[in-house]
Amino acid sequence: MAAQVRLRRVYEAPDPGDGHRVLVDRLWPRGLARSAAAVDEWLKAVAPSDELRRWYGHERGKFAAFRRRYEQELQAPERAGALDHLRHLATAGPLTLLTATRDIEHSQAAVLAERLRSSP
């Protein structure tokens, strides 16, 4: 059975079906007070490197190349460990990956969700 992994913007109000809510951005979202954020965990270790994030700049035309580069980064020990942690959370129940990105479908959160859903 595939893991139940949802994608949402961190600025959206939490939903009862979200389960464990994990922010997967390297930077804290602008204008969002930590006290007001409905985030269970901030997992910076799984986020793309600053270099990759800056290079990508959320330009849709670069998404395929971004995905390939990010998949390579996810093989590094620290990121691989963080990805394993997300896999564990996904098997324990619903998991919602949060990002501040406006275009969620072309973000690292989308890449992570796809990997988690296809994991055994």
C-alpha positions as a printed Julia matrix, in Angstrom:
120×3 Matrix{Float64}:
  0.0    0.0     0.0
  1.35   3.43   -0.96
  2.08   5.89    1.8
 -0.48   8.63    2.34
  1.55  11.76    1.66
 -0.06  15.15    1.12
  1.39  18.42   -0.13
  0.29  21.77    1.25
  1.49  25.31    1.57
  2.62  26.08    5.09
  0.46  29.21    5.06
 -2.75  27.17    4.72
 -4.76  26.34    7.82
 -4.21  22.78    9.05
 -6.69  20.1     8.07
 -7.73  17.27   10.43
 -6.53  14.73    7.84
 -3.01  16.17    7.62
 -1.49  13.83   10.17
  2.13  14.7    10.93
  3.0   18.07    9.34
  6.63  18.52    8.26
  8.13  21.69    6.79
 10.66  20.61    4.13
 12.08  24.04    3.23
 15.6   25.12    4.15
 14.45  28.64    5.08
 11.66  29.55    7.48
  8.65  30.96    5.55
  8.47  34.74    5.35
  5.87  36.44    7.47
  4.92  33.3     9.38
  5.44  33.44   13.12
  6.77  30.2    14.56
  4.19  30.43   17.32
  1.41  30.57   14.71
  2.77  27.83   12.44
  1.01  24.48   12.64
  4.24  22.58   12.0
  5.07  19.39   13.9
  8.62  19.28   12.6
 11.0   21.36   10.49
 13.27  19.0     8.57
 15.85  21.29    6.94
 18.19  18.37    6.29
 15.98  17.05    3.47
 15.8   20.4     1.65
 17.84  21.12   -1.48
 21.21  22.81   -1.03
 21.31  26.6    -1.14
 23.23  26.39   -4.42
 20.57  24.2    -6.06
 17.72  26.25   -4.63
 19.2   29.49   -5.95
 20.01  27.98   -9.36
 16.46  26.65   -9.76
 14.66  29.82   -8.68
 11.33  28.01   -9.22
 11.57  28.4   -12.99
  9.29  25.7   -14.4
 11.53  25.2   -17.43
 14.32  24.05  -15.12
 12.19  21.61  -13.11
 13.33  18.42  -14.88
 16.99  19.33  -14.33
 16.2   20.43  -10.77
 14.56  17.06  -10.07
 17.61  15.15  -11.36
 20.04  17.26   -9.33
 17.89  17.08   -6.22
 17.58  13.28   -6.53
 21.38  13.15   -6.55
 21.56  15.36   -3.46
 19.12  13.06   -1.66
 21.73  10.3    -1.83
 24.11  12.22    0.48
 24.18  10.63    3.96
 22.53  13.51    5.86
 19.72  13.91    3.32
 19.28  10.15    2.94
 18.83   9.87    6.72
 16.25  12.66    6.68
 14.43  10.94    3.8
 14.39   7.69    5.79
 12.87   9.62    8.69
 10.1   10.86    6.36
  9.53   7.28    5.15
  9.11   6.17    8.75
  6.61   8.96    9.42
  4.68   8.09    6.24
  4.32   4.45    7.28
  3.08   5.49   10.73
  0.13   7.43    9.35
 -0.8   10.4     7.18
  2.08  12.75    6.43
  1.78  16.28    5.06
  4.83  17.9     3.5
  4.72  21.66    3.89
  6.44  24.28    1.77
  6.18  28.02    1.34
  6.49  27.63   -2.44
  3.53  28.9    -4.44
  3.94  26.27   -7.17
  3.84  23.13   -5.06
  3.79  20.75   -8.03
  7.18  22.06   -9.17
  8.91  22.0    -5.79
 11.19  19.78   -3.73
  8.1   18.79   -1.73
  6.58  17.27   -4.88
  9.78  15.32   -5.56
  9.84  14.06   -1.98
  6.15  13.09   -2.02
  6.62  11.1    -5.21
  9.58   9.23   -3.72
  7.71   8.51   -0.49
  4.6    7.29   -2.3
  6.62   4.91   -4.44
  8.77   3.58   -1.56
  8.15   0.0    -0.5
